[in-house]
Amino acid sequence: MEPAVLRILIGMVVGTLIGLTGLGGGVLLLPILIFGLGIPAIKAVGSDALFNFITKIPSSIVHLRKENVRRKVVIALAAGSVPGSMVGVRLLQHLRVIYGAGVNDFIKSAVGILLIVVSTLLLVQRRI
């Protein structure tokens, strides 16, 4: 299969799962980019962030129209998440300066640990 076709199919499957479950690309796409397609982790993080931005806009509009959104919760979360994500990107840039290409190993480990933690919490908690 052509690489471009494979990427389109991956995007379609991930986009469908995002629309269906609300899980972000960090859980679905990032591991595929890093472990499946062999993209360096730091490039995968940036690619995943842009993919999420583009993908979440249409699904967010649909959820707003269907009144599936708790706006006060979203505003409060965004108040912390927007600056937090900017801090995270800057921290990643700093780690890249310090560790060079070794930052990719850090990201892979962090992604693996977070996936295990989140999966475990989803399985054992009644309400997260």
Secondary structure, DSSP 8 states (H G I E B T S, - for coil): --HHHHHHHHHHHHHHHHHHH---HHHHHHHIIIIIS---HHHHHHHHHHHHHHHHHHHHHHHHHTT---HHHHHHHHHHHHHHHHHHHHHHHHHHHHHGGGHHHHHHHHHHHHHHHHHHHHHH-S--
